[in-house]
Amino acid sequence: MASSPRPPAVPAAAQRRRLQPPTSALAYLSAAVAFLVLAAVAFSRSGPRFPHPPASRRCRPDAEGSWSAGVFIGDSPFSLQPIEHWGISKAGGAAWPVANPVVTCADVEEAGFPSSFVAKPFLYLQGDAIYMFFETKNSITLQGDIAAAVSKDAGVTWQQLGVVLDEEWHISYPYVFSYKNKVYMIPESSKNGDLRLYHALDFPFKWKLEKVLLKKPLVDSIIINFQGSYWLLGTDLSPYGAKQSGKLGIWYSNSPFGPWIPHKHNPIHNTDTRLGARNGGRPFIYNGNLYRVGKGLGGGSGHGIQVFKVEVLKSNEYKEVEVPFVINKQLKGRNAWNGARSHHLDVQQLPSGQLWIGVMDGDRVPSGDSVHRLTIGYMLYGVVLILVLLLGGLIGAINCALPLRRCLPHTEKRSGLFNVEQRFFLYHKLSSLISNLNKLGSLIVGRINYVTWKGRVYVVIIMLILVVLTCVGTHYIYGGNGAEEPYPIKGKYSQFTLLTMTYDARLWNLKMFVEHYSKCPSVRDIVVVWNKGQPPAQGELKSVVPVRIRVEDKNSLNNRFNIDSEIKTKAVMELDDDIMMTCDDLERGFKVWREHPDRIIGYYPRLSEGSPLEYRSEKYARQQGGYNMVLTGAAFMDHGLAFKKYWSKEAAVGRQIVDSFFNCEDVLLNFLFANASLTSTVEYVKPAWAIDMSKFSGVAISRNTQTHYHIRSKCLAKFSEIYGNLTAKRFFNSRALAIYGTILNFNHVIVTRSHAPLESKLEFLLQ
């Protein structure tokens, strides 16, 4: 009996597809895209939403950067220090000290002129006023204009005057000088192919073209009067073979109006862009010597300032040598306004003859940063798309085979480029490639059976990878430049001192604490109150700001509020070394304190109520809709006001209670503030997130919550007998960022840092 023929063998891939339910490719792709879009939206909204973003977010930065300008003061051009170094406070500024930057694109925006950045500032001194002229890039026309600001207090505060010169082409580098009682400006006009001289009709607001000095596209040009002649130095980009930004030319004349005669050895420099050939500001004369400022370039618009001593300047000879020039710069990376680069400096001697003032631009990100972030973000999105298609093929949702017939050669007409043999050769190559792709696709299709637990695990892993890549790509595209920026008050920035109290058993906490918080933009320095044990050695703590360890004789919690004359700022942030939060949370709290410098601004609200009084947690306070204390283990305060209250005679009994319980020092300070005022004395700022490391430590006094709260309830009872009841002082404000209008007013400029003899110079200058 003949056996029946066997059915043809079914390929393994086909068998796998039969075991899986059919899936529409369109349905799969729609579901995958919808899922990833939801993941991206959820990720983008997971960050905190606050009503007052940093000032730079009101601007419109682009690929050229987010430049701003800062002021520096010193005994000489070679000893300049940033303005915050001198501890200067200004009336109505809520800034003690005033800190850089002093002019930003946000200031120009608030004056009514759209701006992406401000850069290349020049100073012009006229009587008691200091004028600053600078380039502002119009974020609508995308070209540079010349704007101005004026300071009547030696560069501490600046009033914006708006755009004072606007042409149909890009202009920048507004070099301003005087000649025969008139004020002139030679801005860069290289986009127009020439170098122009303007004179002021109504200084500083109205300017008129005087003449075209040179029919050359010069950039970063300056004119100086030296040894009886006028010298024009600039970079000419027109000649063939000129290395852009690495070329320097010189012209000379008997008048700033010309005619200008080229130097015998032009170009003086035509070399590597990193060698500072291009001008980076106004030349200056110091001790009879002429110095030229150059910008050192490297892979961008500029990253450093170089100073050259001009040894010979003649019509047939030029010689200069680089001299050491260092300006104190923050090492906080993107969190510093000039953390990435600077490429311009103008320094001049003040009329008093005792001090020099300089203005420098700076940027927190390198050139092209936004393009770089967009490129990475879209590349990650591309990888996500490929993985989505690959996953679709693996689970059998997408099955795409390229038909060979689409690649058959057309023989109806003879091509002018290929003969018949060449066309068939091309067909052979294409068909081979398509065949290999189809084979690869057949190997992939249906490899994962998602109805089994093993297949589902694979799908989940791939989906997690997709979500991570989508979120990272979203962060690069929409997440900003990664900087945690400070928040200005009335356009002014300031700094605070971070103070923490610890001892030897918590050294590991302290190391993380110092390394993290030293990078926050408004942290000037860190004071460590060392209560017990051997303090860390010099250099053991990694910090980008100065760290001072104050060793105490007695292990007492009262040491936290010891009066310290070496603290250089008005604001002190008391922060336990076991609390970790973002720099942005600190900056928001600092902003609120600057609006209310007479209050304690903290992050951990507490409520005391009941009879007898009980110490209640933040969760309970929220349930009851109010709080009447904030923990000073994470709080801003005016150290001059708070520490004096704490060490007053009326607080003596309270300090004894703190020592007896080894607890409650923050509770005592809340009572002292409440007892001294009929208005709100504490304010709560909600952090985006905070980690209390004491929960993972065996040495924290609050690790046993129940015992800790019981002791604090005892303190409440004793303090209320002495200082009154806190219950009547009940406030609640759960907003992420409190908004008020009250600030502490100062009647005059105060210098808080002792720098003899510079302190007397500053006091004289600022009167």
C-alpha positions in Angstrom: 0.0 0.0 0.0 1.5 3.2 -1.1 2.0 5.8 1.6 0.4 9.2 1.3 2.8 11.9 0.4 4.1 14.1 3.3 3.0 17.6 3.5 5.7 20.1 2.6 7.9 21.3 5.5 6.8 24.6 7.0 9.6 27.0 7.8 10.3 27.6 11.5 9.6 31.3 11.1 6.2 30.5 9.7 5.5 28.1 12.5 6.3 30.8 15.1 4.0 33.3 13.3 1.2 30.8 13.4 1.6 30.4 17.2 1.2 34.2 17.6 -2.0 36.2 17.2 -1.9 38.5 14.1 -0.8 42.0 14.7 -1.4 45.0 12.4 1.8 46.9 11.6 -0.1 50.1 11.6 -1.7 49.3 15.0 1.7 48.3 16.5 3.4 51.5 15.2 0.6 53.7 16.4 0.6 52.1 19.9 4.4 52.3 20.1 4.6 56.0 19.1 1.7 56.9 21.4 3.4 55.1 24.3 6.7 56.8 23.8 5.1 60.2 23.3 3.3 59.8 26.6 6.6 58.8 28.2 8.4 61.9 26.8 5.5 64.2 28.0 5.5 62.6 31.4 9.3 63.0 31.7 9.2 66.6 30.6 6.5 67.4 33.2 8.2 65.5 36.0 10.4 68.4 36.8 9.2 71.2 39.1 7.1 74.1 37.7 7.9 77.3 39.4 6.5 80.8 38.6 9.9 82.6 38.6 12.4 80.9 36.3 16.0 82.2 36.1 16.5 85.4 34.2 18.2 83.8 31.2 15.0 81.8 30.5 13.3 85.1 29.6 15.9 85.6 26.9 16.1 83.6 23.7 19.6 82.1 23.6 20.8 80.5 20.4 23.8 78.5 19.1 26.1 81.5 19.7 25.6 81.2 23.5 24.1 83.1 26.4 26.7 85.8 27.0 26.5 88.3 29.8 28.8 90.9 31.4 30.4 91.3 34.8 32.3 94.0 36.6 35.8 93.5 38.2 37.7 96.0 40.5 41.3 96.1 41.6 44.4 98.1 42.5 45.7 97.5 39.0 44.7 95.9 35.7 46.5 92.8 36.9 44.8 92.4 40.2 41.2 92.6 39.2 38.6 90.7 41.4 34.9 90.2 40.7 32.6 92.7 42.3 31.2 90.1 44.8 34.7 89.8 46.2 34.5 93.3 47.8 31.2 92.7 49.7 29.4 95.7 48.3 25.7 96.2 49.0 23.5 98.8 47.3 20.4 100.5 48.5 17.2 98.8 47.5 19.1 95.9 45.8 18.4 93.2 48.4 21.9 92.0 47.4 24.6 91.7 50.0 27.0 91.4 48.3 26.2 92.5 44.8 27.4 89.7 42.4 28.1 89.2 38.8 26.8 89.3 36.1 25.6 92.9 36.3 24.2 93.1 32.7 22.3 90.2 31.0 20.0 89.7 28.0 17.1 89.7 30.5 18.0 93.3 31.4 17.8 94.3 27.8 14.6 92.4 27.3 13.0 94.2 30.3 14.0 97.5 28.7 11.9 96.6 25.7 14.5 95.2 23.2 14.5 91.5 22.3 17.9 90.0 23.0 19.7 86.6 22.8 22.8 87.7 24.6 25.0 90.7 25.5 28.8 90.6 24.8 31.9 92.6 24.0 31.3 95.5 26.5 33.3 98.7 26.5 33.3 101.4 29.2 33.3 105.1 28.7 33.8 107.3 31.8 32.2 110.7 31.9 32.2 112.6 35.2 30.7 110.4 37.9 28.9 108.2 35.4 30.3 105.1 33.8 28.7 104.1 30.5 28.8 100.6 29.2 28.3 100.0 25.4 27.9 96.4 24.3 26.6 94.2 21.5 23.1 92.7 22.0 21.9 90.2 19.5 18.4 90.9 18.4 16.5 87.6 18.7 14.0 88.7 16.0 16.3 90.1 13.3 19.2 87.8 14.3 21.8 90.6 14.0 23.9 92.5 16.4 22.9 96.0 17.6 24.7 98.3 20.0 23.0 98.9 23.4 24.1 101.0 26.4 23.7 101.1 30.2 24.9 103.6 32.8 26.1 103.3 36.3 26.2 106.2 38.9 27.7 104.1 41.7 31.1 102.9 40.3 29.7 99.9 38.4 27.6 98.4 41.2 24.2 98.8 39.6 23.3 99.6 35.9 20.4 101.3 34.3 19.6 100.1 30.8 19.4 102.8 28.1 18.3 100.4 25.3 19.6 100.1 21.8 21.5 103.2 20.7 22.8 102.2 17.3 21.0 99.9 14.8 22.0 99.4 11.2 20.7 97.2 8.5 23.6 94.8 8.9 25.2 93.2 11.9 27.3 95.4 14.1 29.2 94.7 17.3 32.4 95.6 19.2 31.4 99.2 20.1 34.8 100.8 20.8 34.0 104.3 22.2 36.6 107.0 22.6 36.8 110.8 22.8 38.7 113.2 20.5 38.6 117.0 20.8 35.7 117.0 23.2 33.6 114.8 21.0 32.7 111.2 21.5 33.2 108.6 18.7 32.5 105.0 18.1 33.9 102.5 15.7 31.7 99.4 15.8 32.5 96.3 13.7 30.7 96.5 10.4 32.4 93.7 8.5 29.1 92.4 7.2 28.9 95.7 5.3 32.5 95.3 4.0 34.0 98.4 5.7 35.0 100.1 9.0 32.9 103.1 10.0 33.4 106.0 12.4 30.3 107.5 14.1 30.1 110.5 16.3 27.6 111.2 19.1 24.9 113.8 18.3 23.1 113.2 21.6 25.3 111.1 23.8 24.7 108.2 24.4 21.4 107.8 22.5 22.0 109.2 19.0 24.9 108.6 16.6 25.7 109.8 13.1 28.1 108.4 10.5 31.2 110.5 10.4 33.1 108.7 7.6 34.2 105.3 6.4 37.7 104.8 7.7 38.7 101.7 5.6 37.0 99.8 2.8 38.0 96.5 4.4 35.9 94.0 6.4 37.8 94.6 9.7 36.6 93.0 12.9 37.4 93.9 16.5 39.1 97.1 15.6 40.5 99.7 18.0 42.2 103.1 17.7 44.8 104.3 20.2 46.8 107.5 20.6 50.4 106.4 21.5 53.7 108.2 21.2 52.2 111.0 19.1 50.5 108.9 16.5 47.1 107.2 16.1 47.2 103.4 15.6 44.4 101.3 14.3 44.6 97.6 15.1 42.1 95.1 13.6 41.6 91.8 11.9 41.1 91.9 8.2 39.2 88.8 6.9 39.3 89.7 3.2 42.7 88.6 1.9 42.9 85.1 0.4 44.6 82.7 2.8 44.0 84.8 5.9 43.4 82.6 8.9 40.1 83.8 10.4 40.5 85.3 13.9 44.3 84.6 13.8 45.3 87.6 11.8 46.2 91.1 13.1 46.9 94.2 11.0 48.1 97.7 11.9 47.5 101.0 10.3 48.7 104.5 11.4 47.8 108.1 10.9 48.1 111.6 12.4 44.4 111.7 13.1 41.7 109.2 14.0 40.0 110.3 10.7 42.9 109.1 8.6 44.2 108.6 6.0 45.3 105.3 7.3 48.7 103.9 6.1 49.2 100.2 6.4 52.1 98.9 8.6 55.2 97.8 6.6 54.9 94.2 8.0 51.1 93.7 7.7 49.7 91.4 8.7 51.6 91.5 12.0 50.1 88.2 12.9 48.6 85.5 10.6 48.9 82.5 12.8 47.0 79.9 14.9 43.8 81.2 16.3 44.8 80.1 19.8 47.6 82.7 20.1 45.5 85.7 20.8 46.1 87.7 17.6 42.5 89.0 17.4 41.8 92.0 19.7 39.8 91.1 22.8 39.2 94.6 24.2 40.7 98.1 24.7 44.5 98.4 25.0 45.6 100.1 28.2 48.7 101.9 29.5 50.0 100.9 33.0 53.2 102.1 34.5 54.1 103.7 31.2 53.8 100.5 29.2 51.2 99.7 26.5 49.3 96.4 26.8 47.1 94.8 24.1 44.2 92.6 25.0 43.8 89.5 22.8 41.3 86.7 22.7 42.6 83.1 22.8 40.4 81.0 20.5 39.9 77.3 20.3 37.0 75.5 18.7 34.5 78.3 19.3 34.0 82.1 19.6 36.5 82.4 22.3 37.5 80.9 25.6 40.1 83.1 27.3 41.7 86.5 27.6 45.4 87.0 26.9 47.4 90.2 27.6 50.5 91.3 25.6 53.0 93.9 26.5 53.8 96.0 23.4 57.6 96.5 23.4 57.9 98.2 20.0 55.2 100.0 18.0 56.6 101.8 15.0 55.6 102.3 11.3 58.1 99.6 10.3 58.4 97.4 13.4 56.1 95.8 15.9 57.0 93.5 18.8 54.8 92.2 21.7 55.3 89.5 24.4 52.6 87.8 26.4 52.5 88.6 30.1 50.8 86.6 32.9 47.2 87.6 33.4 44.8 85.8 35.7 41.4 86.8 36.8 39.7 85.1 39.7 37.1 82.9 38.1 34.5 80.5 39.6 35.1 76.8 38.9 31.5 75.8 38.9 31.2 74.9 35.2 27.8 75.7 33.7 26.5 76.9 37.0 28.9 79.9 36.8 27.9 82.8 34.5 31.4 82.7 32.9 32.1 79.1 33.5 32.8 78.0 29.9 34.5 81.0 28.3 35.3 84.7 28.1 36.6 86.6 25.1 36.5 90.3 25.9 37.9 92.7 28.6 37.9 96.5 28.9 39.8 97.9 31.8 40.2 101.5 32.7 41.4 103.6 35.7 38.7 105.3 37.7 38.9 109.2 38.0 40.1 108.8 41.6 43.3 107.3 40.3 43.2 104.7 43.1 41.3 101.9 41.5 40.8 100.2 38.2 37.5 98.9 36.9 37.1 96.2 34.2 34.2 94.8 32.4 34.3 91.3 31.0 31.9 89.1 29.1 31.3 85.5 29.9 29.2 82.5 28.9 28.3 79.4 30.8 28.2 77.1 27.7 30.5 76.6 24.8 29.7 77.8 21.3 27.2 75.6 19.4 25.9 74.0 22.6 22.3 74.2 21.6 23.1 72.6 18.2 25.1 69.9 19.9 22.2 69.1 22.2 19.7 69.0 19.4 22.0 66.8 17.4 22.3 64.3 20.2 18.6 64.4 21.0 17.5 63.7 17.4 20.2 61.0 17.0 18.7 59.3 20.1 15.2 59.6 18.6 16.6 58.0 15.4 17.9 55.1 17.5 14.5 54.8 19.1 12.8 54.6 15.7 15.2 51.8 14.6 14.6 49.9 17.8 10.8 50.3 17.4 11.0 48.8 13.9 13.3 46.1 15.0 11.0 45.1 17.9 8.0 45.1 15.5 9.9 42.6 13.3 10.9 40.5 16.3 7.4 40.0 17.5 6.0 39.6 13.9 4.0 42.8 13.8 6.1 44.2 10.9 7.0 41.9 8.0 8.5 43.8 5.1 10.1 42.2 2.1 11.5 44.3 -0.8 10.3 43.0 -4.2 13.1 42.3 -6.7 11.0 43.3 -9.7 11.3 46.9 -8.7 15.0 46.7 -9.5 14.7 45.2 -13.0 16.6 47.3 -15.6 14.6 49.2 -18.1 15.8 48.5 -21.7 13.4 50.6 -23.7 15.9 53.5 -23.9 19.6 53.6 -23.9 20.9 55.6 -21.1 23.5 58.2 -21.7 25.3 57.2 -18.6 25.2 53.5 -18.5 25.4 50.9 -21.2 23.4 47.7 -21.1 26.2 45.7 -19.3 26.6 48.4 -16.7 22.8 48.4 -16.1 22.7 44.6 -15.6 25.8 44.8 -13.4 24.0 47.4 -11.2 20.9 45.2 -11.2 22.9 42.3 -10.0 24.4 44.3 -7.1 21.0 45.7 -6.1 19.3 42.3 -6.3 22.0 40.7 -4.2 21.7 43.5 -1.6 17.9 43.2 -1.5 18.1 39.4 -1.3 20.4 39.6 1.7 18.2 42.1 3.4 15.2 39.9 2.8 17.1 36.9 4.3 18.0 39.0 7.3 14.4 40.1 7.7 13.2 36.5 7.5 15.7 35.6 10.3 14.3 38.4 12.5 10.6 38.2 11.9 8.8 36.4 14.7 11.9 35.6 16.7 10.2 36.7 19.9 7.0 34.9 20.8 5.3 37.5 23.1 2.6 35.1 24.3 5.2 33.2 26.4 6.7 34.6 29.6 10.2 34.6 28.2 9.1 36.6 25.1 7.3 39.1 27.3 10.5 39.6 29.4 12.4 40.4 26.2 9.7 42.8 25.1 9.7 44.6 28.5 13.5 45.0 28.5 13.4 46.5 25.0 10.6 48.8 25.9 12.5 50.0 29.0 15.5 50.7 26.7 13.1 52.6 24.4 11.7 54.7 27.3 15.2 55.5 28.6 16.4 56.6 25.2 13.3 58.6 24.6 13.6 60.4 27.9 17.3 61.1 27.4 16.6 62.4 23.9 13.8 64.6 25.2 16.1 66.0 27.9 18.7 66.9 25.3 16.2 68.7 23.1 13.9 70.3 25.6 15.8 70.1 28.9 17.9 73.3 28.5 21.7 73.6 28.8 21.9 71.7 32.1 22.8 74.8 34.2 21.2 75.5 37.6 21.1 79.3 37.4 20.6 81.9 40.2 17.4 83.9 40.4 17.8 87.7 40.2 16.0 90.3 42.3 15.4 93.5 40.3 18.1 92.4 37.9 20.7 91.9 40.6 22.4 88.8 41.8 24.0 88.1 45.2 25.7 85.3 47.2 25.3 83.5 50.5 27.4 81.5 52.9 26.6 77.9 53.5 27.0 76.8 57.1 26.8 73.3 58.4 27.6 71.7 61.8 29.1 68.2 62.1 31.8 66.1 63.8 34.2 63.3 63.0 31.7 60.4 62.9 29.8 62.2 60.0 32.9 62.9 57.8 31.6 60.8 54.9 28.4 62.9 54.9 30.4 66.1 54.9 32.5 65.1 51.9 29.4 64.5 49.8 27.8 67.7 51.1 30.8 70.0 50.3 31.4 68.6 46.9 27.8 68.9 45.8 26.8 72.3 47.3 30.1 74.1 46.4 28.9 74.0 42.8 25.7 75.9 43.5 25.9 79.2 41.7 25.2 81.6 44.6 27.3 79.8 47.3 30.2 82.1 48.1 31.9 79.9 50.7 31.2 77.1 53.1 31.7 77.3 56.9 31.9 73.9 58.8 31.2 74.1 62.5 33.3 71.3 63.9 31.9 70.2 67.2 33.9 67.1 68.1 36.8 64.9 67.1 39.7 65.4 64.7 38.8 67.9 61.9 39.6 66.9 58.3 43.0 67.8 56.8 43.5 70.7 54.4 42.4 69.6 51.0 40.5 66.5 52.2 37.2 68.2 51.2 36.7 68.6 47.5 35.3 72.1 46.9 35.3 74.8 44.2 34.7 77.5 46.8 36.6 78.3 49.9 35.9 76.0 52.9 36.6 77.2 56.5 36.5 74.8 59.3 35.6 76.4 62.6 36.7 74.1 65.5 34.6 74.6 68.6 35.8 74.0 72.2 32.5 72.5 73.4 30.2 70.0 71.7 27.0 72.0 71.8 24.2 72.5 69.3 24.3 76.2 70.3 27.5 76.5 68.3 25.4 76.5 65.1 24.4 80.1 65.8 27.7 81.4 67.2 28.4 85.0 66.1 31.1 84.9 63.4 32.7 88.1 62.2 34.4 86.2 59.3 31.2 85.5 57.5 31.3 87.8 54.5 27.7 87.7 53.3 24.5 88.9 54.9 22.6 85.7 54.1 23.5 82.4 55.7 22.1 79.1 54.7 22.0 76.8 57.7 22.0 73.2 56.3 22.5 69.9 58.0 25.2 67.8 56.3 22.8 64.9 55.9 20.3 66.8 53.7 20.7 66.6 50.0 18.7 68.7 47.6 19.2 70.4 44.2 21.1 73.6 43.7 17.9 75.0 42.1 16.1 74.4 45.4 18.7 76.4 47.2 18.6 79.2 44.7 14.8 79.5 44.9 15.0 79.7 48.7 17.7 82.3 48.5 15.4 84.4 46.1 12.6 84.3 48.7 14.9 85.3 51.5 16.1 88.2 49.4 12.5 89.3 49.2 12.1 88.8 53.0 15.5 89.2 54.7 13.9 89.7 58.1 12.4 86.1 58.0 13.6 82.6 58.4 13.1 80.9 55.0 13.1 77.1 55.3 12.3 73.9 53.6 10.9 71.8 56.4 7.7 73.1 58.0 6.5 71.9 61.4 3.4 72.5 63.5 3.2 72.7 67.3 -0.3 72.7 68.8 -2.4 71.0 71.4 -2.5 71.2 75.1 0.1 70.4 76.1 1.9 71.4 73.0 3.1 68.6 70.7 5.7 68.7 68.0 4.1 67.6 64.8 5.5 66.5 61.4 5.2 68.1 58.0 2.6 65.5 57.0 0.4 66.5 60.0 0.9 70.2 59.2 -0.4 69.7 55.7 -3.4 67.8 57.0 -4.1 70.7 59.4 -3.6 73.3 56.7 -0.9 75.3 58.5 2.5 75.5 60.2 4.2 77.8 62.7 7.8 76.7 62.5 10.5 75.9 59.9 13.5 73.8 60.8 16.8 75.8 60.8 18.6 72.6 59.7 17.7 73.8 56.2 16.9 77.5 56.3 18.1 81.0 55.1 18.5 83.8 57.6 20.2 87.1 58.2 23.1 85.9 60.4 23.6 89.3 61.9 19.9 89.4 63.0 19.4 85.7 63.9 22.7 85.1 65.7 22.3 88.2 67.8 18.8 87.1 68.8 20.1 83.7 69.7 22.9 85.0 71.9 20.8 87.7 73.6 20.2 87.8 77.3 16.6 86.7 76.9 17.8 83.5 75.1 20.2 82.5 77.9 17.7 80.1 79.6 16.7 78.7 76.3 20.3 77.9 75.4 20.6 76.0 78.7 17.6 73.9 77.8 19.2 73.2 74.4 22.3 71.9 76.1 20.4 69.8 78.6 18.4 68.0 75.9 21.1 68.2 73.2 18.3 69.2 70.9 15.8 71.9 70.0 18.2 74.7 69.0 16.1 75.4 65.9 12.9 75.4 67.9 14.4 78.1 70.2 15.3 80.3 67.2 11.7 80.0 65.9 10.4 81.2 69.4 12.9 84.1 69.5 11.8 85.3 66.0 8.1 84.9 66.8 8.5 86.8 70.1 10.1 89.8 68.4 7.5 90.4 65.7 3.7 90.7 65.2 4.0 89.7 61.5 5.1 86.6 59.7 8.6 85.5 60.8 9.0 82.2 59.0 8.3 81.2 55.4 8.2 77.7 53.7 9.7 76.9 50.3 8.8 73.5 48.9 11.9 71.7 47.5 11.5 69.7 44.2 13.1 66.8 46.1 15.2 66.3 49.1 16.9 63.3 50.6 17.4 63.0 54.4 20.5 61.0 54.8 20.0 60.7 58.5 17.6 57.8 57.9 20.6 55.8 56.7 23.0 57.0 59.4 23.5 55.5 62.9 24.8 58.8 64.4 22.0 61.3 63.6 20.1 62.6 66.7 16.8 62.4 64.8 17.2 58.8 63.6 14.7 57.6 66.2 11.7 59.7 65.1 9.4 58.9 68.1 12.1 59.7 70.7 13.2 62.8 68.8 9.6 64.2 68.6 9.0 63.5 72.3 12.1 65.5 73.3 11.0 68.4 71.1 7.5 68.4 72.7 9.2 68.8 76.0 11.2 71.7 74.6 8.0 73.3 73.3 6.4 73.2 76.8 9.4 74.9 78.4 9.9 77.5 75.6 6.2 78.4 75.6 6.4 79.1 79.3 9.3 81.5 78.8 8.6 83.1 75.4 4.9 82.6 74.8 2.9 80.3 72.7 3.7 79.7 69.0 0.1 78.6 68.3 -1.0 82.2 67.6 1.7 82.5 65.0 0.2 80.1 62.5 0.8 80.5 58.8 0.5 78.4 55.8 1.7 78.7 52.3 2.4 75.6 50.3 3.4 77.4 47.1 6.5 76.1 45.5 7.9 79.6 45.5 6.5 82.3 47.8 5.9 85.6 46.1 6.1 88.8 48.2 7.1 92.4 47.5 8.8 93.4 50.8 12.5 93.7 50.9 14.9 95.1 53.5 15.9 98.6 52.5 19.4 99.9 52.9 20.0 103.7 53.1 23.6 103.7 51.7 26.3 101.5 50.2 28.1 99.4 52.8 31.4 97.6 52.4 31.4 94.5 54.6 34.7 92.9 53.7 37.8 94.3 55.2 40.5 94.9 52.5 42.8 97.6 53.9 43.7 99.8 52.2 41.2 99.0 49.5 38.3 99.3 51.9 38.9 103.0 52.4 39.3 103.4 48.6 35.9 101.8 48.0 34.2 103.8 50.7 35.5 107.0 49.2 34.6 105.9 45.7 31.0 104.9 46.6 30.0 107.9 48.7 
